[in-house]
Amino acid sequence: MLEAEAIGRALRRIAHEIVERNPELGSVILAGIPSRGVEIARRLAGIIESLRQIRVPTGVIDVSMHRDDVGTRAELPRMQASHLPLPLENKTVIIIDDVFFTGRTARAAMDAISSFGRPARIQLAALIDRGHRELPIRVDYVGKNLPTAPGERVRLRLENVDGEPDAVWVVKEKT
Amino acid sequence: MTEPGKSEMRWQRKDLLGIRELSAEEIVFILDTAEAFKEVGTREIKKVPALRGKTLVNFFVEPSTRTRTSFEIAAIRLSADVINISAGSSSLTKGETLKDTAKILEANHADLIVLRHSSAGAPQFLAERLTSSIINAGDGAHEHPTQALLDLYTIRQRKGAVAGLHVVIIGDILFSRVARSNIFALLKLGARVTLVGPSTLVPREFEKLGVAVSYDIDEVLPSADVVNLLRIQHERQRKEYFPGIGEYIRLFGLTKERAKLLKPDCLIMHPGPINRGVELDSDLADGAQSVILEQVTNGLAVRMAVLYLCGGISA
């Protein structure tokens, strides 16, 4: 569906929009959701630096312990320690996710961030928006809208995380 | 969210009964999860909603303050509701069987039961009969898995890795569930383990587990990366096993003089409560090499991880 060049374009578009909408770039923190959101945050910081010569701090926000489906799954994935450059007061925290889907991960991320402090505002960026929201949450920055059927799965591969060239594709869910 | 690689391990156990049945990968998984929970302790709000709506029963048939408190704080930080039942206050004193008491707890919707019991195997007995998650908080002389996990966490944090280290466990090994769980965990993660103590309390049979046994502490200390001193359990020592306090200190106590044999970066650990001046010199317990209080703090993170993992999957 998307190859390395298109992913690069999508990231540059997000970076441009972040710069446009946040004149005070010095108060912006990019908080990536593991594992690929962290890599996307790192890349966005690099693009923003090349645009404006400002190094925007990046952090990690693991949402596992804030999810609303704990206790309903048969197995649990590995989590990562969260880390945000503190304090958050008067800062704009931008949550960086790879694929924006139901909105539940974003809700959990907002909950997690609020336990670190009270930022001035929280925004949300995602490389892919595949639709099918289950919560009243919208995304502020989208790299690419990718309409999908509910039974499909969006797969994302990023160099530095997966050891293979960047790519996005849609697969039918196995049942 | 996207799918992680297929090789990535996922947690699937509802109970933590012992270290023996865990794989090295599962042990590392718990330690990594604990790393994430340790970070929660640095937040402005040190509480996460992970186990909101779950009820945890701290069922301590054998007395304990530190382990029970640690589990209680861990559960509270995970937003679980906690009930404490101790031996004196339970119907066990009225002759109710362990199974019946546990069935009642489950009928009261206890999602997690943290069990401390004087009989080896009691947690497994419950795990086989209940759908609640059972966490072993020490069963007889069998296992004390969360103590071993917090010891490994502390070692890994201070030394970077467990593999290749020489860990010396000193004291009453025979009756120690802490020692047994530590031995299993350390060997699985690739450490070299030497047990030291009176021959009555450290029989040669332990060598079958893959550890070394020594009765000469002075010979072992210079190569140690970690010394873990076990509490001399006066209350359960029978005279025939134990040489007497004075002789024990002379032969096996970590005194100031003896500590000079240690490498400068050797860690001194103790599961507590310490008999100051018996197994460990009082100044050493508070000294630069001691990580005893870190063990306590790490215990909280490790227990949060265990409760989250076992209580967080559907039965």
Interface residues (C-beta under 8 A of the other chain):
Chain A: S35 R36 D62 S64 M65 H66 R67 V70 G71 T72 R73 A74 E75 L76 P77 R78 M79 Q80 A81 S82 H83 D97 D98 V99 F101 T105 D111 A112 S114 S115 F116 G117 R153 V154 R155 L156 D162
Chain B: M1 T2 E3 P4 G5 E8 M9 R10 W11 Q12 F29 D32 T33 E35 A36 F37 K38 E39 V40 R43 E44 I45 K46 K47 V48 P49 A50 L51 G53 K54 L78 D111 Y308 L309 G311 G312 I313 S314
